[in-house]
Amino acid sequence: MGAPLGAPAAIKEAAERTDSARVAEQRRRIVVIYDRSIRPDTTGVHCEQALRRLGHDVVHHPPVRVEGGRVQPSGYADLPSDADLYLQIDDDLGYPGPPRGAVPSVYWCIDTHRMTQLHPLGRADRWAKVAEVDLALCAQRDRARELGCPWLPLAFDPTVCHPLPGTATRYDWCFVGSTTDPGRNRWLATLLAAFPNTYVGAAYGAELNRVLNASRVAVNVPIANDVNMRVFEACGAGRPLLTRATHNGEDRLFRSLVLVDELHELVDRMALLLRDPDGAAELGARAAAEAAGRHTYERRMTELLDHVDATSAGAAPLDDVLGSDSRPNQELAA
């Protein structure tokens, strides 16, 4: 916090020096370990950018290399030894983590419904990766409880997903994601038969944001019980989100979600949203405010570092940093 406007120059300069000292004291040298060559939109990219925006000295360490068309672990011979933290972000590749030593090592385990499914590069599964670090965090609440580790949900990047005022509506609803899961496709086919004006398929970056903003309603059909990234991105873009309930903490993250448990509820909930465009728009605005206030990657990385500090100090695990005041929306989810 700087000096008040109009403060004498000497006081203002002293306050600015204090602010600079505080930022320097909190600034950390963080090595972020993840691969971005295979999937450029992987979560690690957003984490790295968020840490930089928070003012930290961030080094990206690529953990794999491609030789002769094969992906191989690149090792850690050139890992900076003066770092304050080695942070490994789940990227679906099974390479070994950094050697444990004086620098704390952390692993954010994201696809926790696929603990035994990794591209094998020296580590068979996510269980092994969790076991080899000083602190593991899980993106899904049920797995965090099982492992006794902190729950750190996914988030969104507000520089990518945000409301675009004045965008013309092109679709009644959209689903952005893969369509390889048969269970997911049954839900999508049911909606498509009733409401054919839609976008279904992949989209990334600015195109993802344009599709979301051009849709009256965003739809999410999670695989297993994951509260996935699309929840946060759709809400960040200001869309009302109709999603299958996972009962895995989503009601603690957002009050604005329209949750359904069974396939037969889906069409009725969508019809209700489309019949009430003003109510749907209000729900989307609430979702955007919740996302911007509580679910950015900057917020998640701050929470992650709080957990690191608590662990380093030998303190008991922190309570859920998200609080317990969120309740599911009652107007359109009922």
C-alpha positions as CSV (number, residue, x, y, z in Angstrom):
1,M,0.0,0.0,0.0
2,G,1.5,3.3,-1.1
3,A,1.3,6.7,0.5
4,P,-2.0,8.6,0.2
5,L,-2.5,11.0,-2.7
6,G,-1.1,14.4,-1.8
7,A,1.4,13.1,0.8
8,P,4.7,15.0,1.1
9,A,7.3,13.8,-1.3
10,A,9.6,12.4,1.5
11,I,6.7,10.4,3.0
12,K,5.6,9.1,-0.4
13,E,9.2,8.1,-1.3
14,A,9.6,6.2,2.0
15,A,6.3,4.4,1.5
16,E,7.3,3.4,-2.0
17,R,10.6,2.1,-0.7
18,T,8.7,0.1,1.9
19,D,6.4,-1.3,-0.8
20,S,9.3,-2.3,-2.9
21,A,11.0,-4.0,0.0
22,R,7.8,-5.9,0.8
23,V,7.5,-7.1,-2.8
24,A,11.2,-8.1,-2.9
25,E,10.8,-10.0,0.4
26,Q,7.8,-12.0,-0.9
27,R,9.3,-12.6,-4.3
28,R,10.4,-16.2,-4.9
29,R,12.5,-18.0,-7.4
30,I,10.2,-20.8,-8.6
31,V,11.1,-23.5,-11.1
32,V,7.9,-24.7,-12.9
33,I,8.2,-28.2,-14.3
34,Y,5.8,-29.2,-17.1
35,D,5.7,-30.0,-20.8
36,R,4.1,-27.6,-23.2
37,S,5.4,-29.1,-26.5
38,I,2.8,-31.8,-26.8
39,R,-0.2,-29.7,-25.5
40,P,0.4,-25.9,-25.7
41,D,-2.7,-25.1,-23.6
42,T,-1.8,-27.3,-20.7
43,T,-2.5,-26.1,-17.1
44,G,1.2,-25.4,-16.5
45,V,1.2,-22.6,-19.0
46,H,-1.5,-20.7,-17.0
47,C,0.3,-21.4,-13.7
48,E,3.6,-20.1,-15.0
49,Q,2.0,-16.9,-16.4
50,A,0.1,-16.4,-13.1
51,L,3.2,-16.7,-11.0
52,R,5.0,-14.2,-13.2
53,R,2.0,-11.7,-12.9
54,L,2.3,-12.2,-9.1
55,G,5.9,-10.9,-9.4
56,H,7.9,-14.1,-8.8
57,D,11.1,-15.0,-10.6
58,V,9.9,-18.0,-12.7
59,V,12.0,-20.5,-14.6
60,H,10.3,-23.1,-16.9
61,H,12.1,-26.4,-16.9
62,P,11.0,-28.7,-19.8
63,P,11.0,-32.2,-18.3
64,V,11.0,-34.1,-21.7
65,R,12.6,-33.9,-25.1
66,V,11.8,-35.6,-28.4
67,E,14.6,-37.8,-29.9
68,G,14.0,-39.8,-33.0
69,G,10.3,-39.3,-32.8
70,R,10.2,-40.6,-29.2
71,V,9.5,-38.6,-26.0
72,Q,12.3,-39.0,-23.4
73,P,12.8,-37.5,-20.0
74,S,15.3,-34.7,-20.2
75,G,16.6,-35.1,-16.6
76,Y,17.4,-32.4,-14.1
77,A,21.2,-31.7,-14.6
78,D,20.5,-28.1,-15.4
79,L,17.9,-27.5,-12.7
80,P,18.7,-24.2,-10.9
81,S,20.0,-25.0,-7.4
82,D,19.2,-21.5,-6.0
83,A,15.4,-21.9,-6.4
84,D,13.0,-21.5,-3.5
85,L,10.6,-24.1,-5.0
86,Y,10.3,-26.9,-7.6
87,L,6.7,-26.9,-8.7
88,Q,5.6,-29.8,-11.0
89,I,2.2,-29.4,-12.7
90,D,0.4,-32.5,-13.9
91,D,0.7,-32.7,-17.7
92,D,-0.2,-36.4,-18.2
93,L,3.4,-37.5,-18.7
94,G,5.0,-40.0,-16.4
95,Y,8.6,-38.6,-16.1
96,P,10.4,-38.7,-12.7
97,G,10.1,-35.6,-10.5
98,P,13.1,-33.5,-9.4
99,P,15.5,-34.9,-6.9
100,R,14.5,-34.2,-3.3
101,G,16.8,-32.1,-1.2
102,A,17.2,-28.7,0.2
103,V,14.6,-27.2,-2.3
104,P,11.0,-28.1,-1.5
105,S,9.3,-30.1,-4.3
106,V,5.5,-29.8,-4.9
107,Y,3.2,-31.7,-7.3
108,W,-0.2,-30.4,-8.3
109,C,-2.1,-33.6,-9.3
110,I,-4.9,-32.6,-11.7
111,D,-6.4,-35.6,-13.5
112,T,-7.1,-37.5,-10.3
113,H,-9.7,-39.8,-11.9
114,R,-6.8,-41.2,-14.0
115,M,-4.3,-42.0,-11.3
116,T,-3.0,-45.1,-13.1
117,Q,-3.0,-43.6,-16.6
118,L,0.2,-41.7,-17.5
119,H,2.4,-41.8,-20.6
120,P,5.1,-44.0,-19.1
121,L,8.5,-42.2,-18.9
122,G,10.0,-43.7,-15.8
123,R,7.0,-43.3,-13.4
124,A,4.1,-45.7,-13.8
125,D,1.3,-43.6,-12.4
126,R,0.3,-40.5,-10.5
127,W,0.5,-42.4,-7.2
128,A,4.3,-42.7,-7.7
129,K,4.5,-39.0,-8.5
130,V,2.6,-38.0,-5.4
131,A,4.9,-40.2,-3.2
132,E,8.1,-38.6,-4.4
133,V,7.5,-35.0,-3.5
134,D,7.5,-33.0,-0.3
135,L,3.9,-31.8,-0.8
136,A,1.2,-32.9,-3.2
137,L,-2.0,-31.1,-3.9
138,C,-5.1,-32.5,-5.7
139,A,-7.4,-30.7,-8.0
140,Q,-10.4,-32.9,-7.0
141,R,-11.8,-32.9,-3.5
142,D,-12.5,-36.6,-3.1
143,R,-8.9,-37.6,-4.0
144,A,-7.5,-34.9,-1.7
145,R,-9.5,-36.3,1.2
146,E,-8.3,-39.8,0.3
147,L,-4.7,-38.8,0.3
148,G,-5.0,-36.4,3.2
149,C,-3.5,-33.6,1.1
150,P,-4.8,-30.1,0.3
151,W,-7.6,-29.6,-2.2
152,L,-6.5,-27.0,-4.8
153,P,-9.2,-26.8,-7.5
154,L,-8.6,-25.8,-11.0
155,A,-9.1,-22.2,-12.1
156,F,-9.2,-20.0,-15.2
157,D,-7.1,-17.3,-16.9
158,P,-9.1,-14.0,-17.1
159,T,-6.9,-12.8,-19.9
160,V,-8.2,-15.7,-22.0
161,C,-11.8,-16.2,-20.8
162,H,-13.9,-13.1,-20.0
163,P,-17.2,-11.4,-21.0
164,L,-17.2,-9.8,-24.5
165,P,-20.0,-7.2,-24.3
166,G,-21.9,-6.7,-27.5
167,T,-21.1,-10.2,-28.9
168,A,-23.9,-11.4,-31.1
169,T,-25.6,-14.7,-30.0
170,R,-25.0,-17.5,-32.5
171,Y,-25.9,-20.6,-30.5
172,D,-28.5,-21.6,-28.0
173,W,-25.9,-23.6,-26.2
174,C,-22.3,-24.8,-26.6
175,F,-20.2,-27.7,-25.4
176,V,-16.4,-27.1,-25.8
177,G,-14.4,-30.3,-25.3
178,S,-13.7,-33.8,-26.5
179,T,-16.5,-36.1,-27.7
180,T,-14.8,-39.4,-27.3
181,D,-16.5,-40.6,-24.2
182,P,-19.8,-42.6,-24.9
183,G,-21.5,-41.5,-21.7
184,R,-20.8,-37.8,-22.4
185,N,-22.0,-38.2,-25.9
186,R,-25.4,-39.6,-24.8
187,W,-26.0,-36.4,-22.8
188,L,-24.9,-34.2,-25.7
189,A,-27.1,-36.2,-28.2
190,T,-30.1,-35.7,-26.0
191,L,-29.6,-32.0,-25.9
192,L,-28.8,-31.8,-29.6
193,A,-32.1,-33.5,-30.5
194,A,-34.1,-31.0,-28.6
195,F,-32.0,-27.8,-29.3
196,P,-30.0,-28.2,-32.5
197,N,-28.6,-24.7,-32.7
198,T,-25.4,-25.4,-31.0
199,Y,-21.6,-25.6,-31.1
200,V,-20.0,-28.9,-30.1
201,G,-16.3,-29.5,-30.4
202,A,-12.9,-28.2,-29.5
203,A,-11.8,-24.6,-29.2
204,Y,-8.8,-23.0,-27.6
205,G,-7.7,-19.6,-26.4
206,A,-9.5,-16.6,-28.0
207,E,-11.7,-18.9,-30.1
208,L,-12.9,-20.7,-26.9
209,N,-13.8,-17.3,-25.4
210,R,-15.6,-16.3,-28.6
211,V,-17.6,-19.5,-28.7
212,L,-18.6,-19.2,-25.0
213,N,-19.6,-15.5,-25.4
214,A,-21.7,-16.3,-28.6
215,S,-23.7,-18.9,-26.7
216,R,-26.8,-18.4,-24.5
217,V,-25.8,-21.3,-22.2
218,A,-22.6,-23.3,-21.7
219,V,-22.9,-27.0,-21.1
220,N,-20.5,-29.2,-19.2
221,V,-20.6,-33.0,-19.0
222,P,-17.7,-34.1,-16.8
223,I,-16.1,-37.5,-17.0
224,A,-16.1,-39.4,-13.7
225,N,-16.6,-36.8,-11.0
226,D,-14.1,-34.2,-11.9
227,V,-14.8,-30.5,-11.5
228,N,-13.0,-29.7,-14.7
229,M,-11.4,-26.6,-16.2
230,R,-14.4,-25.9,-18.4
231,V,-16.5,-25.0,-15.3
232,F,-14.2,-22.2,-14.4
233,E,-13.7,-21.0,-18.0
234,A,-17.4,-20.9,-18.8
235,C,-18.1,-19.0,-15.6
236,G,-15.2,-16.7,-16.2
237,A,-16.7,-15.8,-19.7
238,G,-19.9,-14.9,-18.0
239,R,-22.0,-17.8,-19.3
240,P,-24.7,-19.6,-17.3
241,L,-23.4,-23.1,-16.9
242,L,-25.6,-26.2,-17.1
243,T,-23.6,-29.1,-15.8
244,R,-24.0,-32.6,-14.6
245,A,-23.4,-32.6,-10.8
246,T,-20.4,-34.4,-9.6
247,H,-21.0,-33.9,-5.8
248,N,-17.3,-33.3,-5.5
249,G,-17.2,-29.8,-4.1
250,E,-18.6,-27.7,-7.0
251,D,-21.4,-26.3,-4.7
252,R,-18.6,-24.9,-2.6
253,L,-16.9,-23.2,-5.6
254,F,-19.9,-21.6,-7.2
255,R,-23.4,-20.5,-6.2
256,S,-24.4,-19.9,-9.8
257,L,-24.2,-23.4,-11.4
258,V,-27.3,-25.1,-12.8
259,L,-26.8,-28.7,-11.6
260,V,-28.6,-31.8,-12.9
261,D,-28.1,-35.3,-11.6
262,E,-30.0,-37.4,-14.3
263,L,-30.1,-37.3,-18.0
264,H,-33.9,-36.9,-18.1
265,E,-33.5,-33.5,-16.2
266,L,-31.3,-32.0,-18.9
267,V,-33.8,-30.9,-21.5
268,D,-36.1,-29.3,-18.9
269,R,-33.3,-27.3,-17.4
270,M,-32.1,-26.1,-20.8
271,A,-35.6,-25.1,-21.8
272,L,-36.0,-23.1,-18.6
273,L,-32.8,-21.2,-19.2
274,L,-33.7,-20.4,-22.9
275,R,-37.2,-19.3,-21.9
276,D,-35.8,-16.8,-19.5
277,P,-32.9,-14.9,-21.2
278,D,-32.8,-12.1,-18.6
279,G,-32.6,-14.6,-15.8
280,A,-29.9,-16.6,-17.6
281,A,-27.9,-13.4,-18.3
282,E,-28.1,-12.5,-14.6
283,L,-26.9,-16.0,-13.7
284,G,-24.0,-15.5,-16.1
285,A,-23.0,-12.2,-14.6
286,R,-23.0,-13.8,-11.1
287,A,-20.8,-16.6,-12.4
288,A,-18.4,-14.1,-13.9
289,A,-18.1,-12.2,-10.6
290,E,-17.6,-15.4,-8.6
291,A,-14.9,-16.7,-11.0
292,A,-13.0,-13.4,-11.1
293,G,-13.2,-13.0,-7.3
294,R,-12.2,-16.5,-6.3
295,H,-11.0,-18.7,-9.1
296,T,-8.2,-17.1,-11.1
297,Y,-4.9,-18.9,-11.5
298,E,-3.3,-16.0,-9.6
299,R,-5.5,-16.9,-6.6
300,R,-4.7,-20.6,-7.0
301,M,-1.0,-20.0,-7.1
302,T,-1.2,-17.8,-4.0
303,E,-3.1,-20.5,-2.2
304,L,-0.5,-23.1,-3.3
305,L,2.3,-21.0,-1.9
306,D,0.3,-20.6,1.4
307,H,0.2,-24.4,1.6
308,V,3.9,-24.6,0.9
309,D,4.6,-22.1,3.7
310,A,2.4,-24.0,6.2
311,T,4.1,-27.3,5.3
312,S,7.6,-25.7,5.6
313,A,6.8,-24.3,9.0
314,G,5.6,-27.7,10.2
315,A,2.1,-26.6,10.7
316,A,-1.0,-28.7,10.3
317,P,-2.5,-28.7,6.8
318,L,-4.5,-25.6,6.1
319,D,-8.3,-25.7,6.1
320,D,-9.9,-25.4,2.7
321,V,-8.9,-22.0,1.6
322,L,-12.1,-21.6,-0.4
323,G,-14.3,-21.3,2.6
324,S,-17.7,-23.0,3.1
325,D,-20.2,-20.2,2.2
326,S,-21.0,-21.3,-1.3
327,R,-24.3,-22.8,-2.0
328,P,-25.8,-24.1,-5.3
329,N,-28.1,-21.7,-7.1
330,Q,-31.7,-22.3,-6.1
331,E,-33.6,-20.2,-8.7
332,L,-32.7,-22.2,-11.9
333,A,-31.2,-25.3,-10.4
334,A,-34.3,-26.3,-8.6
